Amino acid sequence: MAASILRNPFAHLFTTLTAIAGSTALLRSHHIYNLEEHEARMDELEGTLRGHIGLIEEALDRLEGTAGEADRGKKM
């Protein structure tokens, strides 16, 4: 009985297609998980960068304000 199943080409085809479908489903779910993780990391990175840019802009405004006050003092 077992020998006749192994020699049946349809059994091989069914087994192969089942293995391909199972592998495809597994890889797809893993890929979707990785995409979600990547998106979460990019959102966190974006927030960090925006925070740093804000700090840099505030420091630049303070420096420009200090330079502006010094320039005003020289002109008067």
Predicted model as a PDB file, atoms N, CA, C, CB and O in Angstrom, pLDDT in the B-factor column:
MODEL        1                                                                  
ATOM      1  N   MET A   1       0.831  -1.197   0.000  1.00 50.00           N  
ATOM      2  CA  MET A   1       0.000   0.000   0.000  1.00 50.00           C  
ATOM      3  C   MET A   1       0.871   1.254   0.000  1.00 50.00           C  
ATOM      4  CB  MET A   1      -0.943   0.002   1.215  1.00 50.00           C  
ATOM      5  O   MET A   1       0.662   2.149  -0.819  1.00 50.00           O  
ATOM      6  N   ALA A   2       1.836   1.329   0.902  1.00 58.00           N  
ATOM      7  CA  ALA A   2       2.689   2.506   0.992  1.00 58.00           C  
ATOM      8  C   ALA A   2       3.502   2.674  -0.281  1.00 58.00           C  
ATOM      9  CB  ALA A   2       3.618   2.409   2.206  1.00 58.00           C  
ATOM     10  O   ALA A   2       3.731   3.800  -0.722  1.00 58.00           O  
ATOM     11  N   ALA A   3       3.933   1.594  -0.865  1.00 61.00           N  
ATOM     12  CA  ALA A   3       4.737   1.677  -2.079  1.00 61.00           C  
ATOM     13  C   ALA A   3       3.909   2.230  -3.232  1.00 61.00           C  
ATOM     14  CB  ALA A   3       5.305   0.298  -2.444  1.00 61.00           C  
ATOM     15  O   ALA A   3       4.437   2.966  -4.065  1.00 61.00           O  
ATOM     16  N   SER A   4       2.647   1.900  -3.296  1.00 67.00           N  
ATOM     17  CA  SER A   4       1.814   2.394  -4.395  1.00 67.00           C  
ATOM     18  C   SER A   4       1.540   3.893  -4.247  1.00 67.00           C  
ATOM     19  CB  SER A   4       0.488   1.618  -4.451  1.00 67.00           C  
ATOM     20  O   SER A   4       1.399   4.586  -5.255  1.00 67.00           O  
ATOM     21  N   ILE A   5       1.460   4.407  -3.020  1.00 66.00           N  
ATOM     22  CA  ILE A   5       1.246   5.843  -2.803  1.00 66.00           C  
ATOM     23  C   ILE A   5       2.496   6.617  -3.209  1.00 66.00           C  
ATOM     24  CB  ILE A   5       0.885   6.133  -1.318  1.00 66.00           C  
ATOM     25  O   ILE A   5       2.399   7.684  -3.815  1.00 66.00           O  
ATOM     26  N   LEU A   6       3.676   6.080  -2.873  1.00 66.00           N  
ATOM     27  CA  LEU A   6       4.916   6.763  -3.204  1.00 66.00           C  
ATOM     28  C   LEU A   6       5.175   6.799  -4.708  1.00 66.00           C  
ATOM     29  CB  LEU A   6       6.071   6.094  -2.503  1.00 66.00           C  
ATOM     30  O   LEU A   6       5.861   7.695  -5.200  1.00 66.00           O  
ATOM     31  N   ARG A   7       4.634   5.835  -5.433  1.00 80.00           N  
ATOM     32  CA  ARG A   7       4.852   5.795  -6.879  1.00 80.00           C  
ATOM     33  C   ARG A   7       3.800   6.570  -7.652  1.00 80.00           C  
ATOM     34  CB  ARG A   7       4.873   4.370  -7.356  1.00 80.00           C  
ATOM     35  O   ARG A   7       3.918   6.742  -8.865  1.00 80.00           O  
ATOM     36  N   ASN A   8       2.799   7.027  -6.973  1.00 83.00           N  
ATOM     37  CA  ASN A   8       1.709   7.754  -7.633  1.00 83.00           C  
ATOM     38  C   ASN A   8       2.165   9.185  -7.907  1.00 83.00           C  
ATOM     39  CB  ASN A   8       0.408   7.743  -6.758  1.00 83.00           C  
ATOM     40  O   ASN A   8       2.497   9.899  -6.960  1.00 83.00           O  
ATOM     41  N   PRO A   9       2.196   9.631  -9.159  1.00 85.00           N  
ATOM     42  CA  PRO A   9       2.656  10.998  -9.450  1.00 85.00           C  
ATOM     43  C   PRO A   9       1.716  12.071  -8.879  1.00 85.00           C  
ATOM     44  CB  PRO A   9       2.789  11.188 -10.962  1.00 85.00           C  
ATOM     45  O   PRO A   9       2.159  13.175  -8.562  1.00 85.00           O  
ATOM     46  N   PHE A  10       0.461  11.760  -8.751  1.00 88.00           N  
ATOM     47  CA  PHE A  10      -0.482  12.734  -8.190  1.00 88.00           C  
ATOM     48  C   PHE A  10      -0.224  12.948  -6.695  1.00 88.00           C  
ATOM     49  CB  PHE A  10      -1.936  12.265  -8.415  1.00 88.00           C  
ATOM     50  O   PHE A  10      -0.417  14.048  -6.177  1.00 88.00           O  
ATOM     51  N   ALA A  11       0.208  11.904  -6.020  1.00 86.00           N  
ATOM     52  CA  ALA A  11       0.543  12.039  -4.600  1.00 86.00           C  
ATOM     53  C   ALA A  11       1.760  12.950  -4.442  1.00 86.00           C  
ATOM     54  CB  ALA A  11       0.816  10.647  -3.962  1.00 86.00           C  
ATOM     55  O   ALA A  11       1.802  13.786  -3.539  1.00 86.00           O  
ATOM     56  N   HIS A  12       2.746  12.786  -5.320  1.00 86.00           N  
ATOM     57  CA  HIS A  12       3.916  13.668  -5.282  1.00 86.00           C  
ATOM     58  C   HIS A  12       3.526  15.107  -5.587  1.00 86.00           C  
ATOM     59  CB  HIS A  12       4.981  13.192  -6.277  1.00 86.00           C  
ATOM     60  O   HIS A  12       3.997  16.034  -4.929  1.00 86.00           O  
ATOM     61  N   LEU A  13       2.670  15.295  -6.581  1.00 90.00           N  
ATOM     62  CA  LEU A  13       2.220  16.633  -6.949  1.00 90.00           C  
ATOM     63  C   LEU A  13       1.465  17.289  -5.788  1.00 90.00           C  
ATOM     64  CB  LEU A  13       1.326  16.572  -8.202  1.00 90.00           C  
ATOM     65  O   LEU A  13       1.694  18.454  -5.462  1.00 90.00           O  
ATOM     66  N   PHE A  14       0.572  16.528  -5.179  1.00 92.00           N  
ATOM     67  CA  PHE A  14      -0.197  17.054  -4.051  1.00 92.00           C  
ATOM     68  C   PHE A  14       0.721  17.417  -2.883  1.00 92.00           C  
ATOM     69  CB  PHE A  14      -1.250  16.029  -3.598  1.00 92.00           C  
ATOM     70  O   PHE A  14       0.561  18.472  -2.269  1.00 92.00           O  
ATOM     71  N   THR A  15       1.672  16.549  -2.582  1.00 90.00           N  
ATOM     72  CA  THR A  15       2.607  16.801  -1.485  1.00 90.00           C  
ATOM     73  C   THR A  15       3.452  18.038  -1.770  1.00 90.00           C  
ATOM     74  CB  THR A  15       3.514  15.580  -1.258  1.00 90.00           C  
ATOM     75  O   THR A  15       3.664  18.868  -0.886  1.00 90.00           O  
ATOM     76  N   THR A  16       3.929  18.158  -2.996  1.00 92.00           N  
ATOM     77  CA  THR A  16       4.751  19.304  -3.373  1.00 92.00           C  
ATOM     78  C   THR A  16       3.953  20.598  -3.298  1.00 92.00           C  
ATOM     79  CB  THR A  16       5.315  19.116  -4.782  1.00 92.00           C  
ATOM     80  O   THR A  16       4.436  21.591  -2.755  1.00 92.00           O  
ATOM     81  N   LEU A  17       2.757  20.598  -3.827  1.00 95.00           N  
ATOM     82  CA  LEU A  17       1.929  21.801  -3.794  1.00 95.00           C  
ATOM     83  C   LEU A  17       1.552  22.188  -2.366  1.00 95.00           C  
ATOM     84  CB  LEU A  17       0.670  21.594  -4.625  1.00 95.00           C  
ATOM     85  O   LEU A  17       1.493  23.371  -2.031  1.00 95.00           O  
ATOM     86  N   THR A  18       1.300  21.189  -1.535  1.00 96.00           N  
ATOM     87  CA  THR A  18       0.985  21.462  -0.138  1.00 96.00           C  
ATOM     88  C   THR A  18       2.191  22.082   0.572  1.00 96.00           C  
ATOM     89  CB  THR A  18       0.546  20.170   0.577  1.00 96.00           C  
ATOM     90  O   THR A  18       2.037  23.021   1.353  1.00 96.00           O  
ATOM     91  N   ALA A  19       3.372  21.564   0.306  1.00 96.00           N  
ATOM     92  CA  ALA A  19       4.579  22.106   0.926  1.00 96.00           C  
ATOM     93  C   ALA A  19       4.833  23.538   0.453  1.00 96.00           C  
ATOM     94  CB  ALA A  19       5.794  21.213   0.608  1.00 96.00           C  
ATOM     95  O   ALA A  19       5.207  24.396   1.252  1.00 96.00           O  
ATOM     96  N   ILE A  20       4.636  23.796  -0.824  1.00 97.00           N  
ATOM     97  CA  ILE A  20       4.834  25.149  -1.359  1.00 97.00           C  
ATOM     98  C   ILE A  20       3.822  26.118  -0.753  1.00 97.00           C  
ATOM     99  CB  ILE A  20       4.714  25.149  -2.899  1.00 97.00           C  
ATOM    100  O   ILE A  20       4.184  27.229  -0.366  1.00 97.00           O  
ATOM    101  N   ALA A  21       2.576  25.709  -0.669  1.00 97.00           N  
ATOM    102  CA  ALA A  21       1.541  26.574  -0.093  1.00 97.00           C  
ATOM    103  C   ALA A  21       1.823  26.857   1.380  1.00 97.00           C  
ATOM    104  CB  ALA A  21       0.153  25.930  -0.249  1.00 97.00           C  
ATOM    105  O   ALA A  21       1.673  27.990   1.836  1.00 97.00           O  
ATOM    106  N   GLY A  22       2.226  25.845   2.113  1.00 97.00           N  
ATOM    107  CA  GLY A  22       2.537  26.037   3.526  1.00 97.00           C  
ATOM    108  C   GLY A  22       3.729  26.965   3.721  1.00 97.00           C  
ATOM    109  O   GLY A  22       3.708  27.836   4.591  1.00 97.00           O  
ATOM    110  N   SER A  23       4.759  26.779   2.919  1.00 98.00           N  
ATOM    111  CA  SER A  23       5.939  27.636   3.008  1.00 98.00           C  
ATOM    112  C   SER A  23       5.599  29.070   2.641  1.00 98.00           C  
ATOM    113  CB  SER A  23       7.052  27.113   2.101  1.00 98.00           C  
ATOM    114  O   SER A  23       6.075  30.006   3.284  1.00 98.00           O  
ATOM    115  N   THR A  24       4.783  29.250   1.621  1.00 97.00           N  
ATOM    116  CA  THR A  24       4.384  30.581   1.196  1.00 97.00           C  
ATOM    117  C   THR A  24       3.602  31.291   2.297  1.00 97.00           C  
ATOM    118  CB  THR A  24       3.549  30.502  -0.082  1.00 97.00           C  
ATOM    119  O   THR A  24       3.840  32.469   2.563  1.00 97.00           O  
ATOM    120  N   ALA A  25       2.686  30.595   2.928  1.00 97.00           N  
ATOM    121  CA  ALA A  25       1.889  31.190   4.006  1.00 97.00           C  
ATOM    122  C   ALA A  25       2.786  31.572   5.186  1.00 97.00           C  
ATOM    123  CB  ALA A  25       0.782  30.209   4.468  1.00 97.00           C  
ATOM    124  O   ALA A  25       2.619  32.640   5.774  1.00 97.00           O  
ATOM    125  N   LEU A  26       3.723  30.711   5.527  1.00 97.00           N  
ATOM    126  CA  LEU A  26       4.626  30.990   6.641  1.00 97.00           C  
ATOM    127  C   LEU A  26       5.510  32.196   6.341  1.00 97.00           C  
ATOM    128  CB  LEU A  26       5.492  29.765   6.946  1.00 97.00           C  
ATOM    129  O   LEU A  26       5.658  33.085   7.179  1.00 97.00           O  
ATOM    130  N   LEU A  27       6.094  32.226   5.148  1.00 97.00           N  
ATOM    131  CA  LEU A  27       6.959  33.348   4.775  1.00 97.00           C  
ATOM    132  C   LEU A  27       6.182  34.656   4.682  1.00 97.00           C  
ATOM    133  CB  LEU A  27       7.646  33.063   3.447  1.00 97.00           C  
ATOM    134  O   LEU A  27       6.701  35.713   5.041  1.00 97.00           O  
ATOM    135  N   ARG A  28       4.949  34.590   4.204  1.00 97.00           N  
ATOM    136  CA  ARG A  28       4.132  35.800   4.099  1.00 97.00           C  
ATOM    137  C   ARG A  28       3.831  36.368   5.482  1.00 97.00           C  
ATOM    138  CB  ARG A  28       2.820  35.503   3.350  1.00 97.00           C  
ATOM    139  O   ARG A  28       3.931  37.578   5.687  1.00 97.00           O  
ATOM    140  N   SER A  29       3.467  35.515   6.426  1.00 97.00           N  
ATOM    141  CA  SER A  29       3.162  35.999   7.776  1.00 97.00           C  
ATOM    142  C   SER A  29       4.419  36.565   8.432  1.00 97.00           C  
ATOM    143  CB  SER A  29       2.571  34.863   8.642  1.00 97.00           C  
ATOM    144  O   SER A  29       4.347  37.566   9.146  1.00 97.00           O  
ATOM    145  N   HIS A  30       5.564  35.935   8.197  1.00 98.00           N  
ATOM    146  CA  HIS A  30       6.819  36.440   8.750  1.00 98.00           C  
ATOM    147  C   HIS A  30       7.179  37.788   8.128  1.00 98.00           C  
ATOM    148  CB  HIS A  30       7.955  35.426   8.521  1.00 98.00           C  
ATOM    149  O   HIS A  30       7.658  38.685   8.821  1.00 98.00           O  
ATOM    150  N   HIS A  31       6.954  37.928   6.847  1.00 98.00           N  
ATOM    151  CA  HIS A  31       7.238  39.186   6.146  1.00 98.00           C  
ATOM    152  C   HIS A  31       6.337  40.313   6.657  1.00 98.00           C  
ATOM    153  CB  HIS A  31       7.051  39.008   4.626  1.00 98.00           C  
ATOM    154  O   HIS A  31       6.807  41.431   6.871  1.00 98.00           O  
ATOM    155  N   ILE A  32       5.077  40.035   6.849  1.00 98.00           N  
ATOM    156  CA  ILE A  32       4.138  41.043   7.365  1.00 98.00           C  
ATOM    157  C   ILE A  32       4.565  41.479   8.767  1.00 98.00           C  
ATOM    158  CB  ILE A  32       2.680  40.484   7.389  1.00 98.00           C  
ATOM    159  O   ILE A  32       4.529  42.668   9.083  1.00 98.00           O  
ATOM    160  N   TYR A  33       4.964  40.533   9.599  1.00 97.00           N  
ATOM    161  CA  TYR A  33       5.429  40.857  10.946  1.00 97.00           C  
ATOM    162  C   TYR A  33       6.650  41.774  10.880  1.00 97.00           C  
ATOM    163  CB  TYR A  33       5.765  39.567  11.729  1.00 97.00           C  
ATOM    164  O   TYR A  33       6.728  42.765  11.606  1.00 97.00           O  
ATOM    165  N   ASN A  34       7.595  41.442  10.011  1.00 97.00           N  
ATOM    166  CA  ASN A  34       8.801  42.271   9.875  1.00 97.00           C  
ATOM    167  C   ASN A  34       8.468  43.667   9.367  1.00 97.00           C  
ATOM    168  CB  ASN A  34       9.802  41.603   8.931  1.00 97.00           C  
ATOM    169  O   ASN A  34       9.081  44.640   9.804  1.00 97.00           O  
ATOM    170  N   LEU A  35       7.513  43.784   8.457  1.00 97.00           N  
ATOM    171  CA  LEU A  35       7.117  45.104   7.959  1.00 97.00           C  
ATOM    172  C   LEU A  35       6.519  45.954   9.076  1.00 97.00           C  
ATOM    173  CB  LEU A  35       6.109  44.964   6.810  1.00 97.00           C  
ATOM    174  O   LEU A  35       6.809  47.147   9.167  1.00 97.00           O  
ATOM    175  N   GLU A  36       5.693  45.356   9.919  1.00 97.00           N  
ATOM    176  CA  GLU A  36       5.095  46.088  11.036  1.00 97.00           C  
ATOM    177  C   GLU A  36       6.156  46.523  12.037  1.00 97.00           C  
ATOM    178  CB  GLU A  36       4.036  45.229  11.734  1.00 97.00           C  
ATOM    179  O   GLU A  36       6.104  47.640  12.552  1.00 97.00           O  
ATOM    180  N   GLU A  37       7.116  45.648  12.314  1.00 98.00           N  
ATOM    181  CA  GLU A  37       8.202  46.002  13.228  1.00 98.00           C  
ATOM    182  C   GLU A  37       9.047  47.134  12.650  1.00 98.00           C  
ATOM    183  CB  GLU A  37       9.083  44.777  13.517  1.00 98.00           C  
ATOM    184  O   GLU A  37       9.450  48.047  13.370  1.00 98.00           O  
ATOM    185  N   HIS A  38       9.309  47.067  11.358  1.00 97.00           N  
ATOM    186  CA  HIS A  38      10.101  48.106  10.698  1.00 97.00           C  
ATOM    187  C   HIS A  38       9.375  49.452  10.751  1.00 97.00           C  
ATOM    188  CB  HIS A  38      10.394  47.715   9.234  1.00 97.00           C  
ATOM    189  O   HIS A  38       9.991  50.486  11.008  1.00 97.00           O  
ATOM    190  N   GLU A  39       8.084  49.431  10.509  1.00 97.00           N  
ATOM    191  CA  GLU A  39       7.297  50.670  10.556  1.00 97.00           C  
ATOM    192  C   GLU A  39       7.327  51.273  11.966  1.00 97.00           C  
ATOM    193  CB  GLU A  39       5.832  50.401  10.120  1.00 97.00           C  
ATOM    194  O   GLU A  39       7.433  52.490  12.119  1.00 97.00           O  
ATOM    195  N   ALA A  40       7.235  50.431  12.983  1.00 97.00           N  
ATOM    196  CA  ALA A  40       7.284  50.922  14.363  1.00 97.00           C  
ATOM    197  C   ALA A  40       8.647  51.543  14.674  1.00 97.00           C  
ATOM    198  CB  ALA A  40       6.985  49.777  15.352  1.00 97.00           C  
ATOM    199  O   ALA A  40       8.721  52.588  15.321  1.00 97.00           O  
ATOM    200  N   ARG A  41       9.730  50.899  14.211  1.00 97.00           N  
ATOM    201  CA  ARG A  41      11.065  51.464  14.426  1.00 97.00           C  
ATOM    202  C   ARG A  41      11.230  52.788  13.691  1.00 97.00           C  
ATOM    203  CB  ARG A  41      12.141  50.476  13.970  1.00 97.00           C  
ATOM    204  O   ARG A  41      11.835  53.720  14.222  1.00 97.00           O  
ATOM    205  N   MET A  42      10.698  52.880  12.475  1.00 97.00           N  
ATOM    206  CA  MET A  42      10.822  54.122  11.715  1.00 97.00           C  
ATOM    207  C   MET A  42      10.016  55.248  12.363  1.00 97.00           C  
ATOM    208  CB  MET A  42      10.360  53.910  10.269  1.00 97.00           C  
ATOM    209  O   MET A  42      10.452  56.399  12.350  1.00 97.00           O  
ATOM    210  N   ASP A  43       8.853  54.936  12.928  1.00 97.00           N  
ATOM    211  CA  ASP A  43       8.064  55.949  13.636  1.00 97.00           C  
ATOM    212  C   ASP A  43       8.821  56.458  14.857  1.00 97.00           C  
ATOM    213  CB  ASP A  43       6.697  55.376  14.058  1.00 97.00           C  
ATOM    214  O   ASP A  43       8.828  57.658  15.132  1.00 97.00           O  
ATOM    215  N   GLU A  44       9.453  55.552  15.584  1.00 97.00           N  
ATOM    216  CA  GLU A  44      10.235  55.953  16.753  1.00 97.00           C  
ATOM    217  C   GLU A  44      11.427  56.813  16.337  1.00 97.00           C  
ATOM    218  CB  GLU A  44      10.717  54.714  17.529  1.00 97.00           C  
ATOM    219  O   GLU A  44      11.739  57.811  16.986  1.00 97.00           O  
ATOM    220  N   LEU A  45      12.074  56.426  15.275  1.00 97.00           N  
ATOM    221  CA  LEU A  45      13.214  57.191  14.777  1.00 97.00           C  
ATOM    222  C   LEU A  45      12.783  58.576  14.309  1.00 97.00           C  
ATOM    223  CB  LEU A  45      13.903  56.441  13.635  1.00 97.00           C  
ATOM    224  O   LEU A  45      13.480  59.561  14.551  1.00 97.00           O  
ATOM    225  N   GLU A  46      11.637  58.653  13.640  1.00 97.00           N  
ATOM    226  CA  GLU A  46      11.126  59.944  13.179  1.00 97.00           C  
ATOM    227  C   GLU A  46      10.871  60.869  14.364  1.00 97.00           C  
ATOM    228  CB  GLU A  46       9.835  59.757  12.359  1.00 97.00           C  
ATOM    229  O   GLU A  46      11.210  62.051  14.314  1.00 97.00           O  
ATOM    230  N   GLY A  47      10.280  60.342  15.417  1.00 96.00           N  
ATOM    231  CA  GLY A  47      10.030  61.153  16.605  1.00 96.00           C  
ATOM    232  C   GLY A  47      11.316  61.641  17.237  1.00 96.00           C  
ATOM    233  O   GLY A  47      11.407  62.788  17.674  1.00 96.00           O  
ATOM    234  N   THR A  48      12.313  60.767  17.284  1.00 96.00           N  
ATOM    235  CA  THR A  48      13.604  61.155  17.846  1.00 96.00           C  
ATOM    236  C   THR A  48      14.246  62.252  17.006  1.00 96.00           C  
ATOM    237  CB  THR A  48      14.540  59.939  17.939  1.00 96.00           C  
ATOM    238  O   THR A  48      14.762  63.233  17.541  1.00 96.00           O  
ATOM    239  N   LEU A  49      14.210  62.081  15.690  1.00 96.00           N  
ATOM    240  CA  LEU A  49      14.805  63.092  14.813  1.00 96.00           C  
ATOM    241  C   LEU A  49      14.077  64.431  14.920  1.00 96.00           C  
ATOM    242  CB  LEU A  49      14.789  62.607  13.365  1.00 96.00           C  
ATOM    243  O   LEU A  49      14.707  65.489  14.942  1.00 96.00           O  
ATOM    244  N   ARG A  50      12.756  64.378  14.986  1.00 96.00           N  
ATOM    245  CA  ARG A  50      12.006  65.628  15.121  1.00 96.00           C  
ATOM    246  C   ARG A  50      12.354  66.331  16.435  1.00 96.00           C  
ATOM    247  CB  ARG A  50      10.491  65.357  15.048  1.00 96.00           C  
ATOM    248  O   ARG A  50      12.448  67.558  16.477  1.00 96.00           O  
ATOM    249  N   GLY A  51      12.541  65.568  17.489  1.00 95.00           N  
ATOM    250  CA  GLY A  51      12.933  66.147  18.771  1.00 95.00           C  
ATOM    251  C   GLY A  51      14.299  66.798  18.701  1.00 95.00           C  
ATOM    252  O   GLY A  51      14.499  67.897  19.219  1.00 95.00           O  
ATOM    253  N   HIS A  52      15.232  66.126  18.066  1.00 96.00           N  
ATOM    254  CA  HIS A  52      16.570  66.693  17.935  1.00 96.00           C  
ATOM    255  C   HIS A  52      16.563  67.941  17.040  1.00 96.00           C  
ATOM    256  CB  HIS A  52      17.534  65.643  17.368  1.00 96.00           C  
ATOM    257  O   HIS A  52      17.243  68.926  17.330  1.00 96.00           O  
ATOM    258  N   ILE A  53      15.803  67.888  15.973  1.00 96.00           N  
ATOM    259  CA  ILE A  53      15.710  69.062  15.094  1.00 96.00           C  
ATOM    260  C   ILE A  53      15.129  70.242  15.860  1.00 96.00           C  
ATOM    261  CB  ILE A  53      14.842  68.752  13.848  1.00 96.00           C  
ATOM    262  O   ILE A  53      15.581  71.376  15.696  1.00 96.00           O  
ATOM    263  N   GLY A  54      14.133  69.980  16.693  1.00 94.00           N  
ATOM    264  CA  GLY A  54      13.548  71.042  17.514  1.00 94.00           C  
ATOM    265  C   GLY A  54      14.570  71.650  18.461  1.00 94.00           C  
ATOM    266  O   GLY A  54      14.627  72.869  18.620  1.00 94.00           O  
ATOM    267  N   LEU A  55      15.378  70.798  19.090  1.00 95.00           N  
ATOM    268  CA  LEU A  55      16.417  71.305  19.990  1.00 95.00           C  
ATOM    269  C   LEU A  55      17.447  72.151  19.237  1.00 95.00           C  
ATOM    270  CB  LEU A  55      17.116  70.139  20.701  1.00 95.00           C  
ATOM    271  O   LEU A  55      17.883  73.192  19.727  1.00 95.00           O  
ATOM    272  N   ILE A  56      17.826  71.696  18.053  1.00 95.00           N  
ATOM    273  CA  ILE A  56      18.799  72.439  17.246  1.00 95.00           C  
ATOM    274  C   ILE A  56      18.220  73.790  16.825  1.00 95.00           C  
ATOM    275  CB  ILE A  56      19.212  71.620  15.998  1.00 95.00           C  
ATOM    276  O   ILE A  56      18.909  74.809  16.875  1.00 95.00           O  
ATOM    277  N   GLU A  57      16.950  73.792  16.408  1.00 93.00           N  
ATOM    278  CA  GLU A  57      16.325  75.053  15.995  1.00 93.00           C  
ATOM    279  C   GLU A  57      16.225  76.027  17.169  1.00 93.00           C  
ATOM    280  CB  GLU A  57      14.928  74.790  15.408  1.00 93.00           C  
ATOM    281  O   GLU A  57      16.449  77.226  16.999  1.00 93.00           O  
ATOM    282  N   GLU A  58      15.890  75.523  18.353  1.00 93.00           N  
ATOM    283  CA  GLU A  58      15.823  76.395  19.530  1.00 93.00           C  
ATOM    284  C   GLU A  58      17.193  76.982  19.857  1.00 93.00           C  
ATOM    285  CB  GLU A  58      15.280  75.621  20.740  1.00 93.00           C  
ATOM    286  O   GLU A  58      17.308  78.167  20.169  1.00 93.00           O  
ATOM    287  N   ALA A  59      18.224  76.154  19.786  1.00 93.00           N  
ATOM    288  CA  ALA A  59      19.578  76.651  20.056  1.00 93.00           C  
ATOM    289  C   ALA A  59      19.985  77.689  19.017  1.00 93.00           C  
ATOM    290  CB  ALA A  59      20.592  75.490  20.070  1.00 93.00           C  
ATOM    291  O   ALA A  59      20.605  78.697  19.354  1.00 93.00           O  
ATOM    292  N   LEU A  60      19.637  77.444  17.757  1.00 93.00           N  
ATOM    293  CA  LEU A  60      19.961  78.393  16.693  1.00 93.00           C  
ATOM    294  C   LEU A  60      19.227  79.710  16.916  1.00 93.00           C  
ATOM    295  CB  LEU A  60      19.602  77.807  15.314  1.00 93.00           C  
ATOM    296  O   LEU A  60      19.804  80.781  16.725  1.00 93.00           O  
ATOM    297  N   ASP A  61      17.963  79.640  17.317  1.00 91.00           N  
ATOM    298  CA  ASP A  61      17.212  80.863  17.600  1.00 91.00           C  
ATOM    299  C   ASP A  61      17.855  81.644  18.742  1.00 91.00           C  
ATOM    300  CB  ASP A  61      15.752  80.529  17.944  1.00 91.00           C  
ATOM    301  O   ASP A  61      17.943  82.870  18.685  1.00 91.00           O  
ATOM    302  N   ARG A  62      18.306  80.938  19.780  1.00 91.00           N  
ATOM    303  CA  ARG A  62      18.977  81.618  20.900  1.00 91.00           C  
ATOM    304  C   ARG A  62      20.274  82.268  20.438  1.00 91.00           C  
ATOM    305  CB  ARG A  62      19.264  80.625  22.046  1.00 91.00           C  
ATOM    306  O   ARG A  62      20.582  83.397  20.820  1.00 91.00           O  
ATOM    307  N   LEU A  63      21.034  81.549  19.612  1.00 90.00           N  
ATOM    308  CA  LEU A  63      22.291  82.119  19.112  1.00 90.00           C  
ATOM    309  C   LEU A  63      22.043  83.332  18.221  1.00 90.00           C  
ATOM    310  CB  LEU A  63      23.082  81.061  18.337  1.00 90.00           C  
ATOM    311  O   LEU A  63      22.737  84.343  18.321  1.00 90.00           O  
ATOM    312  N   GLU A  64      21.045  83.216  17.352  1.00 89.00           N  
ATOM    313  CA  GLU A  64      20.716  84.346  16.480  1.00 89.00           C  
ATOM    314  C   GLU A  64      20.187  85.514  17.296  1.00 89.00           C  
ATOM    315  CB  GLU A  64      19.684  83.931  15.419  1.00 89.00           C  
ATOM    316  O   GLU A  64      20.456  86.671  16.973  1.00 89.00           O  
ATOM    317  N   GLY A  65      19.451  85.225  18.331  1.00 86.00           N  
ATOM    318  CA  GLY A  65      18.948  86.284  19.206  1.00 86.00           C  
ATOM    319  C   GLY A  65      20.085  86.981  19.921  1.00 86.00           C  
ATOM    320  O   GLY A  65      20.076  88.204  20.055  1.00 86.00           O  
ATOM    321  N   THR A  66      21.055  86.228  20.376  1.00 79.00           N  
ATOM    322  CA  THR A  66      22.216  86.811  21.051  1.00 79.00           C  
ATOM    323  C   THR A  66      23.029  87.643  20.071  1.00 79.00           C  
ATOM    324  CB  THR A  66      23.096  85.710  21.679  1.00 79.00           C  
ATOM    325  O   THR A  66      23.462  88.747  20.402  1.00 79.00           O  
ATOM    326  N   ALA A  67      23.239  87.126  18.876  1.00 69.00           N  
ATOM    327  CA  ALA A  67      23.995  87.851  17.860  1.00 69.00           C  
ATOM    328  C   ALA A  67      23.213  89.089  17.432  1.00 69.00           C  
ATOM    329  CB  ALA A  67      24.294  86.941  16.638  1.00 69.00           C  
ATOM    330  O   ALA A  67      23.802  90.143  17.194  1.00 69.00           O  
ATOM    331  N   GLY A  68      21.923  88.971  17.337  1.00 66.00           N  
ATOM    332  CA  GLY A  68      21.102  90.113  16.951  1.00 66.00           C  
ATOM    333  C   GLY A  68      21.167  91.216  17.979  1.00 66.00           C  
ATOM    334  O   GLY A  68      21.243  92.391  17.619  1.00 66.00           O  
ATOM    335  N   GLU A  69      21.138  90.864  19.259  1.00 67.00           N  
ATOM    336  CA  GLU A  69      21.224  91.865  20.327  1.00 67.00           C  
ATOM    337  C   GLU A  69      22.595  92.517  20.320  1.00 67.00           C  
ATOM    338  CB  GLU A  69      20.943  91.226  21.705  1.00 67.00           C  
ATOM    339  O   GLU A  69      22.697  93.722  20.554  1.00 67.00           O  
ATOM    340  N   ALA A  70      23.651  91.761  20.058  1.00 61.00           N  
ATOM    341  CA  ALA A  70      25.003  92.325  20.015  1.00 61.00           C  
ATOM    342  C   ALA A  70      25.133  93.274  18.830  1.00 61.00           C  
ATOM    343  CB  ALA A  70      26.068  91.202  19.926  1.00 61.00           C  
ATOM    344  O   ALA A  70      25.755  94.331  18.935  1.00 61.00           O  
ATOM    345  N   ASP A  71      24.533  92.885  17.689  1.00 62.00           N  
ATOM    346  CA  ASP A  71      24.574  93.770  16.515  1.00 62.00           C  
ATOM    347  C   ASP A  71      23.806  95.057  16.777  1.00 62.00           C  
ATOM    348  CB  ASP A  71      23.997  93.058  15.279  1.00 62.00           C  
ATOM    349  O   ASP A  71      24.232  96.128  16.345  1.00 62.00           O  
ATOM    350  N   ARG A  72      22.699  94.968  17.467  1.00 62.00           N  
ATOM    351  CA  ARG A  72      21.898  96.152  17.764  1.00 62.00           C  
ATOM    352  C   ARG A  72      22.668  97.098  18.687  1.00 62.00           C  
ATOM    353  CB  ARG A  72      20.554  95.748  18.407  1.00 62.00           C  
ATOM    354  O   ARG A  72      22.580  98.318  18.545  1.00 62.00           O  
ATOM    355  N   GLY A  73      23.415  96.538  19.622  1.00 61.00           N  
ATOM    356  CA  GLY A  73      24.206  97.344  20.554  1.00 61.00           C  
ATOM    357  C   GLY A  73      25.310  98.103  19.836  1.00 61.00           C  
ATOM    358  O   GLY A  73      25.634  99.230  20.210  1.00 61.00           O  
ATOM    359  N   LYS A  74      25.887  97.496  18.809  1.00 61.00           N  
ATOM    360  CA  LYS A  74      26.968  98.141  18.057  1.00 61.00           C  
ATOM    361  C   LYS A  74      26.430  99.263  17.186  1.00 61.00           C  
ATOM    362  CB  LYS A  74      27.707  97.115  17.192  1.00 61.00           C  
ATOM    363  O   LYS A  74      27.113 100.266  16.974  1.00 61.00           O  
ATOM    364  N   LYS A  75      25.226  99.106  16.684  1.00 55.00           N  
ATOM    365  CA  LYS A  75      24.645 100.093  15.787  1.00 55.00           C  
ATOM    366  C   LYS A  75      24.204 101.329  16.542  1.00 55.00           C  
ATOM    367  CB  LYS A  75      23.473  99.500  15.033  1.00 55.00           C  
ATOM    368  O   LYS A  75      24.164 102.414  15.961  1.00 55.00           O  
ATOM    369  N   MET A  76      23.873 101.203  17.815  1.00 49.00           N  
ATOM    370  CA  MET A  76      23.355 102.332  18.573  1.00 49.00           C  
ATOM    371  C   MET A  76      24.439 103.173  19.059  1.00 49.00           C  
ATOM    372  CB  MET A  76      22.526 101.894  19.707  1.00 49.00           C  
ATOM    373  O   MET A  76      24.189 104.179  19.723  1.00 49.00           O  
TER     374      MET A  76                                                      
ENDMDL                                                                          
END                                                                             
